[in-house]
Amino acid sequence: MRLHDLLLGLVILISAVIIYSVAVTFPDQNDGKPGAWLFPCALSILFGLCGIGLMIKGALHFKERPLVTLIPGLTLQGFFKILAVCAFIIFYIECSEYLGFIITMFIVMFLMLMMLGNKLWVALVSAPLATVAIYLIFAKVLLVPLAEGLFSF
């Protein structure tokens, strides 16, 4: 299903407003520097501006396309792949606290690579490399606390 740019822009704008309203409640750091609220607020403002731009583009081309169209090329296999990605996200949310980020992300990356038709050896090499790269970027560079899970000694 495809949404008209006007509707999609409206959804993006509403999402940006919700994200901003939640993010401004995040606390500042103790030393007076901006805290955890800064990054999501800045991104939500950019997100909202993109939504407004998409709404304007959609309003200019309103009569050319219907508001909602079904994707004619979507097969049953493609639909199940969409559901599988949603299931992987739910799996990560539910299991990351217990298993930890590294194990859970490896499982998700490996299964997604296999689902997309990669060879086994490609998935076995790519999944751990991508997991370690993501872990290093978020945990070591950006200092985002990630779930330790089974690795907490």
C-alpha atoms as an extended CHARMM CRD file, in Angstrom:
* protein
*
       153  EXT
         1         1  MET       CA              0.0000000000        0.0000000000        0.0000000000  PROA      1               0.0000000000
         2         2  ARG       CA              1.3060000000        3.4270000000       -0.8810000000  PROA      2               0.0000000000
         3         3  LEU       CA              0.1680000000        6.6050000000        0.7650000000  PROA      3               0.0000000000
         4         4  HSD       CA             -0.0960000000        9.8980000000       -1.0330000000  PROA      4               0.0000000000
         5         5  ASP       CA              2.7190000000       12.2970000000       -0.1370000000  PROA      5               0.0000000000
         6         6  LEU       CA              0.2190000000       14.5650000000        1.6030000000  PROA      6               0.0000000000
         7         7  LEU       CA             -0.8820000000       11.8070000000        4.0110000000  PROA      7               0.0000000000
         8         8  LEU       CA              2.6450000000       10.5080000000        4.5400000000  PROA      8               0.0000000000
         9         9  GLY       CA              3.9030000000       14.0330000000        5.2770000000  PROA      9               0.0000000000
        10        10  LEU       CA              1.1130000000       14.4640000000        7.8160000000  PROA      10              0.0000000000
        11        11  VAL       CA              2.0390000000       11.1900000000        9.5430000000  PROA      11              0.0000000000
        12        12  ILE       CA              5.7070000000       12.2480000000        9.6370000000  PROA      12              0.0000000000
        13        13  LEU       CA              4.8130000000       15.6720000000       11.0470000000  PROA      13              0.0000000000
        14        14  ILE       CA              2.6040000000       14.1760000000       13.7690000000  PROA      14              0.0000000000
        15        15  SER       CA              5.3640000000       11.6710000000       14.6390000000  PROA      15              0.0000000000
        16        16  ALA       CA              7.8920000000       14.5100000000       14.8820000000  PROA      16              0.0000000000
        17        17  VAL       CA              5.6410000000       16.4620000000       17.2410000000  PROA      17              0.0000000000
        18        18  ILE       CA              5.1790000000       13.3920000000       19.4630000000  PROA      18              0.0000000000
        19        19  ILE       CA              8.9300000000       12.6610000000       19.5010000000  PROA      19              0.0000000000
        20        20  TYR       CA              9.7210000000       16.2840000000       20.3470000000  PROA      20              0.0000000000
        21        21  SER       CA              7.1390000000       16.4190000000       23.1340000000  PROA      21              0.0000000000
        22        22  VAL       CA              8.6350000000       13.3170000000       24.7470000000  PROA      22              0.0000000000
        23        23  ALA       CA             12.2700000000       14.3310000000       24.1770000000  PROA      23              0.0000000000
        24        24  VAL       CA             11.9540000000       17.7320000000       25.8770000000  PROA      24              0.0000000000
        25        25  THR       CA             11.1750000000       15.9200000000       29.1200000000  PROA      25              0.0000000000
        26        26  PHE       CA             14.6240000000       14.2760000000       29.1410000000  PROA      26              0.0000000000
        27        27  PRO       CA             16.9740000000       15.7530000000       31.7790000000  PROA      27              0.0000000000
        28        28  ASP       CA             20.0290000000       17.9880000000       31.3580000000  PROA      28              0.0000000000
        29        29  GLN       CA             23.4660000000       16.8680000000       32.4730000000  PROA      29              0.0000000000
        30        30  ASN       CA             24.5990000000       17.8170000000       35.9650000000  PROA      30              0.0000000000
        31        31  ASP       CA             27.2350000000       20.2550000000       34.6680000000  PROA      31              0.0000000000
        32        32  GLY       CA             24.7090000000       22.4260000000       32.8280000000  PROA      32              0.0000000000
        33        33  LYS       CA             25.4670000000       21.0880000000       29.3540000000  PROA      33              0.0000000000
        34        34  PRO       CA             22.6380000000       19.8760000000       27.1370000000  PROA      34              0.0000000000
        35        35  GLY       CA             21.6050000000       16.3690000000       28.0160000000  PROA      35              0.0000000000
        36        36  ALA       CA             19.8500000000       13.4710000000       26.3800000000  PROA      36              0.0000000000
        37        37  TRP       CA             17.0890000000       15.6810000000       24.9900000000  PROA      37              0.0000000000
        38        38  LEU       CA             19.2580000000       17.5660000000       22.4770000000  PROA      38              0.0000000000
        39        39  PHE       CA             19.7740000000       14.9070000000       19.8070000000  PROA      39              0.0000000000
        40        40  PRO       CA             16.1630000000       13.6260000000       19.5920000000  PROA      40              0.0000000000
        41        41  CYS       CA             14.8030000000       17.1890000000       19.6570000000  PROA      41              0.0000000000
        42        42  ALA       CA             17.0900000000       18.2870000000       16.8220000000  PROA      42              0.0000000000
        43        43  LEU       CA             16.2160000000       15.2090000000       14.7800000000  PROA      43              0.0000000000
        44        44  SER       CA             12.4970000000       15.6310000000       15.4160000000  PROA      44              0.0000000000
        45        45  ILE       CA             12.6750000000       19.2220000000       14.1660000000  PROA      45              0.0000000000
        46        46  LEU       CA             14.4000000000       18.0340000000       10.9670000000  PROA      46              0.0000000000
        47        47  PHE       CA             11.8920000000       15.1860000000       10.7510000000  PROA      47              0.0000000000
        48        48  GLY       CA              9.0200000000       17.6660000000       11.0540000000  PROA      48              0.0000000000
        49        49  LEU       CA             10.4840000000       19.9490000000        8.3790000000  PROA      49              0.0000000000
        50        50  CYS       CA             10.7630000000       16.9770000000        6.0230000000  PROA      50              0.0000000000
        51        51  GLY       CA              7.1400000000       16.1210000000        6.7630000000  PROA      51              0.0000000000
        52        52  ILE       CA              6.0490000000       19.6760000000        5.9720000000  PROA      52              0.0000000000
        53        53  GLY       CA              8.0340000000       19.5880000000        2.7270000000  PROA      53              0.0000000000
        54        54  LEU       CA              6.4340000000       16.2900000000        1.7620000000  PROA      54              0.0000000000
        55        55  MET       CA              2.9830000000       17.6750000000        2.5440000000  PROA      55              0.0000000000
        56        56  ILE       CA              3.6400000000       20.7000000000        0.3180000000  PROA      56              0.0000000000
        57        57  LYS       CA              4.8730000000       18.4450000000       -2.5070000000  PROA      57              0.0000000000
        58        58  GLY       CA              1.8000000000       16.2520000000       -2.0830000000  PROA      58              0.0000000000
        59        59  ALA       CA             -0.5530000000       19.2400000000       -2.0920000000  PROA      59              0.0000000000
        60        60  LEU       CA              0.9540000000       20.4660000000       -5.3650000000  PROA      60              0.0000000000
        61        61  HSD       CA              0.3760000000       17.0610000000       -7.0180000000  PROA      61              0.0000000000
        62        62  PHE       CA             -2.8550000000       16.1540000000       -5.2200000000  PROA      62              0.0000000000
        63        63  LYS       CA             -4.9660000000       15.4570000000       -8.3140000000  PROA      63              0.0000000000
        64        64  GLU       CA             -2.3560000000       13.2590000000      -10.0360000000  PROA      64              0.0000000000
        65        65  ARG       CA             -2.4730000000       10.3270000000       -7.5900000000  PROA      65              0.0000000000
        66        66  PRO       CA             -5.0810000000        8.7450000000       -5.3410000000  PROA      66              0.0000000000
        67        67  LEU       CA             -4.5860000000        9.0680000000       -1.5720000000  PROA      67              0.0000000000
        68        68  VAL       CA             -4.0050000000        5.3300000000       -1.0810000000  PROA      68              0.0000000000
        69        69  THR       CA             -2.9340000000        2.7130000000       -3.6480000000  PROA      69              0.0000000000
        70        70  LEU       CA             -2.1100000000       -0.9430000000       -3.2430000000  PROA      70              0.0000000000
        71        71  ILE       CA              1.3400000000       -2.0330000000       -4.3760000000  PROA      71              0.0000000000
        72        72  PRO       CA              0.6810000000       -4.3220000000       -7.3480000000  PROA      72              0.0000000000
        73        73  GLY       CA              4.0780000000       -6.0650000000       -7.1970000000  PROA      73              0.0000000000
        74        74  LEU       CA              3.8040000000       -7.1550000000       -3.5510000000  PROA      74              0.0000000000
        75        75  THR       CA              3.8590000000      -10.9360000000       -3.4070000000  PROA      75              0.0000000000
        76        76  LEU       CA              2.9140000000      -13.1840000000       -0.5180000000  PROA      76              0.0000000000
        77        77  GLN       CA              6.6210000000      -13.8530000000        0.0490000000  PROA      77              0.0000000000
        78        78  GLY       CA              7.3100000000      -10.1060000000        0.2120000000  PROA      78              0.0000000000
        79        79  PHE       CA              4.4720000000       -9.6570000000        2.6810000000  PROA      79              0.0000000000
        80        80  PHE       CA              5.9220000000      -12.3720000000        4.9270000000  PROA      80              0.0000000000
        81        81  LYS       CA              9.3450000000      -10.7000000000        4.7520000000  PROA      81              0.0000000000
        82        82  ILE       CA              7.7510000000       -7.4960000000        6.0180000000  PROA      82              0.0000000000
        83        83  LEU       CA              6.1440000000       -9.4430000000        8.8720000000  PROA      83              0.0000000000
        84        84  ALA       CA              9.4850000000      -11.1380000000        9.6090000000  PROA      84              0.0000000000
        85        85  VAL       CA             11.2450000000       -7.7760000000        9.9830000000  PROA      85              0.0000000000
        86        86  CYS       CA              8.5210000000       -6.7010000000       12.4330000000  PROA      86              0.0000000000
        87        87  ALA       CA              8.9850000000       -9.9780000000       14.3150000000  PROA      87              0.0000000000
        88        88  PHE       CA             12.7670000000       -9.4030000000       14.4700000000  PROA      88              0.0000000000
        89        89  ILE       CA             12.1990000000       -5.9560000000       15.9690000000  PROA      89              0.0000000000
        90        90  ILE       CA              9.8480000000       -7.3980000000       18.6000000000  PROA      90              0.0000000000
        91        91  PHE       CA             12.3810000000      -10.1810000000       19.2980000000  PROA      91              0.0000000000
        92        92  TYR       CA             15.1370000000       -7.6040000000       19.8400000000  PROA      92              0.0000000000
        93        93  ILE       CA             12.9770000000       -5.5140000000       22.1770000000  PROA      93              0.0000000000
        94        94  GLU       CA             11.9220000000       -8.5260000000       24.2430000000  PROA      94              0.0000000000
        95        95  CYS       CA             15.2260000000      -10.4240000000       24.3740000000  PROA      95              0.0000000000
        96        96  SER       CA             17.9720000000       -7.8010000000       24.4380000000  PROA      96              0.0000000000
        97        97  GLU       CA             17.7850000000       -7.2260000000       28.1950000000  PROA      97              0.0000000000
        98        98  TYR       CA             18.2580000000      -10.9250000000       28.9150000000  PROA      98              0.0000000000
        99        99  LEU       CA             20.5950000000      -11.9920000000       26.1040000000  PROA      99              0.0000000000
       100       100  GLY       CA             22.3880000000       -8.6650000000       25.7320000000  PROA      100             0.0000000000
       101       101  PHE       CA             22.9240000000       -6.4470000000       22.7280000000  PROA      101             0.0000000000
       102       102  ILE       CA             25.6920000000       -8.4500000000       21.0620000000  PROA      102             0.0000000000
       103       103  ILE       CA             23.9610000000      -11.8400000000       21.0820000000  PROA      103             0.0000000000
       104       104  THR       CA             20.5270000000      -10.4650000000       20.1810000000  PROA      104             0.0000000000
       105       105  MET       CA             21.8300000000       -8.2560000000       17.3770000000  PROA      105             0.0000000000
       106       106  PHE       CA             23.9050000000      -11.1120000000       15.9590000000  PROA      106             0.0000000000
       107       107  ILE       CA             20.8110000000      -13.3450000000       15.8390000000  PROA      107             0.0000000000
       108       108  VAL       CA             18.7150000000      -10.6230000000       14.1980000000  PROA      108             0.0000000000
       109       109  MET       CA             21.4160000000       -9.7210000000       11.6530000000  PROA      109             0.0000000000
       110       110  PHE       CA             22.0960000000      -13.3660000000       10.7980000000  PROA      110             0.0000000000
       111       111  LEU       CA             18.4060000000      -14.2060000000       10.3280000000  PROA      111             0.0000000000
       112       112  MET       CA             17.7910000000      -11.0950000000        8.2350000000  PROA      112             0.0000000000
       113       113  LEU       CA             20.7640000000      -11.8520000000        5.9910000000  PROA      113             0.0000000000
       114       114  MET       CA             19.5540000000      -15.4300000000        5.5210000000  PROA      114             0.0000000000
       115       115  MET       CA             15.9890000000      -14.2620000000        4.8790000000  PROA      115             0.0000000000
       116       116  LEU       CA             17.2440000000      -11.9090000000        2.1540000000  PROA      116             0.0000000000
       117       117  GLY       CA             18.8120000000      -14.8560000000        0.3380000000  PROA      117             0.0000000000
       118       118  ASN       CA             22.4920000000      -14.4800000000        1.2150000000  PROA      118             0.0000000000
       119       119  LYS       CA             24.7480000000      -17.4920000000        1.3080000000  PROA      119             0.0000000000
       120       120  LEU       CA             25.4550000000      -19.0400000000        4.7100000000  PROA      120             0.0000000000
       121       121  TRP       CA             29.1190000000      -18.0470000000        4.7210000000  PROA      121             0.0000000000
       122       122  VAL       CA             28.2260000000      -14.4230000000        3.8670000000  PROA      122             0.0000000000
       123       123  ALA       CA             25.7690000000      -14.2870000000        6.7810000000  PROA      123             0.0000000000
       124       124  LEU       CA             28.2660000000      -15.9300000000        9.1490000000  PROA      124             0.0000000000
       125       125  VAL       CA             30.9140000000      -13.3340000000        8.2580000000  PROA      125             0.0000000000
       126       126  SER       CA             28.7260000000      -10.2420000000        7.8830000000  PROA      126             0.0000000000
       127       127  ALA       CA             26.5130000000      -10.6430000000       10.9620000000  PROA      127             0.0000000000
       128       128  PRO       CA             29.3200000000      -10.6050000000       13.5670000000  PROA      128             0.0000000000
       129       129  LEU       CA             31.2350000000       -7.8560000000       11.7550000000  PROA      129             0.0000000000
       130       130  ALA       CA             28.1460000000       -5.6480000000       11.5360000000  PROA      130             0.0000000000
       131       131  THR       CA             27.2330000000       -6.3980000000       15.1500000000  PROA      131             0.0000000000
       132       132  VAL       CA             30.6940000000       -5.4710000000       16.4160000000  PROA      132             0.0000000000
       133       133  ALA       CA             30.7600000000       -2.3250000000       14.2790000000  PROA      133             0.0000000000
       134       134  ILE       CA             27.3550000000       -1.2060000000       15.5710000000  PROA      134             0.0000000000
       135       135  TYR       CA             28.3920000000       -2.0130000000       19.1380000000  PROA      135             0.0000000000
       136       136  LEU       CA             31.6360000000       -0.0360000000       18.8740000000  PROA      136             0.0000000000
       137       137  ILE       CA             29.9090000000        2.9730000000       17.3210000000  PROA      137             0.0000000000
       138       138  PHE       CA             27.0990000000        3.1470000000       19.8580000000  PROA      138             0.0000000000
       139       139  ALA       CA             28.7300000000        1.8530000000       23.0560000000  PROA      139             0.0000000000
       140       140  LYS       CA             32.2630000000        3.2070000000       22.7010000000  PROA      140             0.0000000000
       141       141  VAL       CA             31.9940000000        6.2840000000       20.4680000000  PROA      141             0.0000000000
       142       142  LEU       CA             28.5070000000        7.6080000000       21.2450000000  PROA      142             0.0000000000
       143       143  LEU       CA             28.5740000000        6.2200000000       24.8240000000  PROA      143             0.0000000000
       144       144  VAL       CA             25.0680000000        4.7580000000       24.5500000000  PROA      144             0.0000000000
       145       145  PRO       CA             24.5160000000        2.2040000000       27.3150000000  PROA      145             0.0000000000
       146       146  LEU       CA             23.5850000000       -1.0810000000       25.6420000000  PROA      146             0.0000000000
       147       147  ALA       CA             22.1730000000       -4.1380000000       27.3830000000  PROA      147             0.0000000000
       148       148  GLU       CA             24.8900000000       -6.4660000000       28.6690000000  PROA      148             0.0000000000
       149       149  GLY       CA             22.6600000000       -9.4760000000       29.2560000000  PROA      149             0.0000000000
       150       150  LEU       CA             24.6060000000      -12.7120000000       29.5630000000  PROA      150             0.0000000000
       151       151  PHE       CA             27.9130000000      -10.8210000000       29.3810000000  PROA      151             0.0000000000
       152       152  SER       CA             27.3790000000       -9.0370000000       32.7280000000  PROA      152             0.0000000000
       153       153  PHE       CA             29.7690000000      -10.6880000000       35.1430000000  PROA      153             0.0000000000
